Amino acid sequence: MKRYQAIFIGVVLATVVYYEHSFHTTVDEIQETVEETNTIVKQIRVTLDNTPYTLTNDYHCLASNIYWESRNQSLSGKLAVGQVVLNRVDSDRFPDTICNVVKQAKYYPSGNIDLHDCQFSWYCDGKSDIPLENEIRVYEQSFELAVKLVENRPVDFTEGATHYHSTKVNPYWSKSLTRVTRIDDHIFYRR
């Protein structure tokens, strides 16, 4: 009988040791994953904080366009506005960088920008392009969205749209393009 008890105690101890080891291994793996995730989040935060706010950086150019053109729109509306910029970059009819697309404007012979004659109205409306102080979080979300758009290039649900306008206006050029869709307060077009 003592022999069976000894075997039983040995099996129980081996099982406890095995599960204790497995438990600690799992906890260690979870801890590693949490630490790696925290490191990634810190890197993203550092990138956002240390990327100088300037319209010479593609991420900030795209984020600024998303922010100024669609900050009051749904996620779909913001994505669509960002996608239009990327579609323009891909088109032969527009500049080939994000910042050049966003800053595309007409200039006077003097070299000064022709106010109110830009591809995106916020860029040359004569007002500051720095995000509003009480909307910094909205800009940060626009920046994060811009990073995802540039680095992951999701499916283009605007079907190649290169133009859009607010539903409050009816620009002359809209008649020469094919209407693709309406998302929130914007109507999207392609050639």
C-alpha positions as CSV (number, residue, x, y, z in Angstrom):
1,M,0.0,0.0,0.0
2,K,2.8,2.4,0.8
3,R,4.2,1.7,-2.6
4,Y,1.0,2.9,-4.3
5,Q,0.9,5.9,-2.0
6,A,4.4,6.8,-2.9
7,I,3.6,6.4,-6.7
8,F,0.4,8.5,-6.2
9,I,2.3,11.2,-4.3
10,G,5.1,11.2,-7.0
11,V,2.5,11.5,-9.8
12,V,0.7,14.3,-8.0
13,L,4.0,16.1,-7.3
14,A,5.1,15.7,-10.9
15,T,1.8,17.0,-12.1
16,V,2.0,20.0,-9.8
17,V,5.5,20.8,-10.8
18,Y,4.6,20.4,-14.5
19,Y,1.6,22.7,-14.2
20,E,3.5,25.2,-12.0
21,H,6.2,25.3,-14.7
22,S,3.6,25.7,-17.5
23,F,1.8,28.4,-15.6
24,H,5.0,30.4,-15.1
25,T,6.0,29.9,-18.7
26,T,2.6,31.2,-19.8
27,V,2.8,34.1,-17.4
28,D,6.3,34.9,-18.7
29,E,5.1,34.8,-22.3
30,I,2.2,37.1,-21.5
31,Q,4.5,39.5,-19.7
32,E,6.9,39.5,-22.7
33,T,3.9,40.3,-25.0
34,V,2.7,43.1,-22.8
35,E,6.2,44.6,-22.6
36,E,6.6,44.3,-26.4
37,T,3.2,46.0,-26.9
38,N,4.1,48.8,-24.5
39,T,7.4,49.3,-26.4
40,I,5.6,49.6,-29.7
41,V,3.0,52.0,-28.2
42,K,5.8,54.1,-26.8
43,Q,7.6,54.1,-30.2
44,I,4.4,55.3,-31.9
45,R,4.0,58.0,-29.3
46,V,7.6,59.1,-29.6
47,T,7.2,59.2,-33.4
48,L,4.1,61.3,-33.1
49,D,5.7,63.6,-30.5
50,N,9.0,63.9,-32.2
51,T,7.9,64.2,-35.8
52,P,8.1,67.9,-36.3
53,Y,4.8,69.5,-37.3
54,T,5.6,70.6,-40.7
55,L,4.1,70.2,-44.1
56,T,7.3,68.6,-45.4
57,N,6.5,65.3,-43.8
58,D,4.1,63.0,-45.7
59,Y,2.5,61.7,-42.5
60,H,1.7,65.2,-41.3
61,C,0.6,66.4,-44.7
62,L,-1.9,63.5,-45.0
63,A,-2.9,63.9,-41.3
64,S,-3.5,67.6,-41.8
65,N,-5.6,67.1,-44.8
66,I,-7.7,64.4,-43.0
67,Y,-8.0,66.7,-40.0
68,W,-8.9,69.9,-41.8
69,E,-11.1,68.4,-44.5
70,S,-13.0,65.7,-42.4
71,R,-12.4,66.1,-38.7
72,N,-16.1,66.2,-38.1
73,Q,-16.8,63.1,-40.3
74,S,-17.1,59.4,-39.5
75,L,-14.1,57.1,-39.8
76,S,-15.3,56.2,-43.3
77,G,-15.4,59.9,-44.3
78,K,-11.8,60.4,-42.9
79,L,-10.5,57.3,-44.7
80,A,-12.1,58.4,-48.0
81,V,-10.5,61.9,-47.8
82,G,-7.2,60.3,-47.1
83,Q,-7.7,57.8,-49.9
84,V,-8.3,60.6,-52.4
85,V,-4.9,62.0,-51.6
86,L,-3.2,58.6,-52.1
87,N,-5.2,58.2,-55.4
88,R,-3.9,61.5,-56.6
89,V,-0.3,60.5,-55.8
90,D,-0.9,57.4,-57.9
91,S,-2.3,59.4,-60.8
92,D,-0.2,60.9,-63.6
93,R,-2.4,64.1,-63.4
94,F,-1.2,65.1,-59.9
95,P,2.1,65.5,-58.1
96,D,3.8,62.3,-57.0
97,T,4.2,62.8,-53.3
98,I,1.6,63.3,-50.5
99,C,2.9,66.7,-49.5
100,N,3.0,68.0,-53.1
101,V,-0.6,66.8,-53.6
102,V,-1.8,68.4,-50.4
103,K,0.0,71.7,-51.1
104,Q,-0.9,71.8,-54.8
105,A,-1.9,75.4,-55.5
106,K,-1.7,78.2,-58.0
107,Y,0.9,80.9,-57.5
108,Y,1.2,84.5,-58.6
109,P,4.1,85.5,-60.8
110,S,5.6,87.0,-57.6
111,G,5.8,83.5,-56.1
112,N,3.1,84.1,-53.5
113,I,0.3,81.6,-53.2
114,D,-3.0,82.5,-54.8
115,L,-5.2,82.4,-51.7
116,H,-8.4,80.4,-52.1
117,D,-7.1,78.6,-55.3
118,C,-5.8,75.4,-53.9
119,Q,-6.7,71.7,-54.4
120,F,-7.7,71.6,-50.7
121,S,-9.2,74.8,-49.4
122,W,-7.7,74.7,-45.9
123,Y,-4.2,74.9,-47.3
124,C,-4.5,78.4,-48.7
125,D,-7.4,80.0,-46.8
126,G,-5.0,82.4,-45.1
127,K,-5.5,80.8,-41.7
128,S,-3.0,78.9,-39.5
129,D,-2.6,75.3,-40.4
130,I,-1.7,74.3,-36.9
131,P,-4.4,72.1,-35.4
132,L,-6.8,73.8,-32.9
133,E,-5.5,73.5,-29.4
134,N,-8.8,72.0,-28.1
135,E,-8.7,69.4,-30.9
136,I,-5.2,68.0,-30.5
137,R,-6.6,64.5,-29.8
138,V,-8.5,64.7,-33.1
139,Y,-5.3,65.6,-34.9
140,E,-3.5,62.7,-33.2
141,Q,-6.2,60.4,-34.4
142,S,-5.8,61.8,-37.9
143,F,-2.1,61.3,-37.7
144,E,-2.5,57.6,-36.6
145,L,-5.0,57.1,-39.5
146,A,-2.5,58.7,-41.9
147,V,0.2,56.3,-40.8
148,K,-2.1,53.3,-41.3
149,L,-3.2,54.6,-44.7
150,V,0.4,55.2,-45.9
151,E,1.9,52.0,-44.5
152,N,-1.0,49.5,-45.1
153,R,-2.9,50.9,-48.1
154,P,-6.3,49.4,-47.4
155,V,-8.8,48.6,-50.0
156,D,-9.9,51.8,-51.8
157,F,-13.7,51.9,-51.2
158,T,-13.8,55.3,-53.1
159,E,-13.1,53.3,-56.3
160,G,-10.3,55.5,-57.4
161,A,-11.8,58.9,-56.5
162,T,-9.5,61.8,-57.0
163,H,-11.9,64.6,-56.2
164,Y,-14.5,65.4,-53.6
165,H,-16.5,68.4,-52.4
166,S,-18.8,69.3,-49.5
167,T,-22.5,68.8,-50.1
168,K,-22.8,72.5,-49.3
169,V,-21.2,73.5,-52.7
170,N,-21.6,72.6,-56.3
171,P,-18.2,73.2,-58.1
172,Y,-18.1,73.6,-61.8
173,W,-15.7,70.6,-62.3
174,S,-18.1,68.1,-60.7
175,K,-20.1,67.9,-64.0
176,S,-17.0,66.7,-65.9
177,L,-16.3,63.8,-63.5
178,T,-18.1,60.5,-62.6
179,R,-19.8,60.6,-59.2
180,V,-18.7,57.5,-57.2
181,T,-20.3,57.9,-53.8
182,R,-21.4,60.2,-51.0
183,I,-19.9,59.6,-47.5
184,D,-21.1,61.9,-44.8
185,D,-20.9,65.5,-46.0
186,H,-18.7,64.8,-49.1
187,I,-19.4,63.6,-52.6
188,F,-16.5,61.7,-54.3
189,Y,-15.7,61.6,-58.0
190,R,-13.2,60.0,-60.4
191,R,-12.3,60.7,-64.1
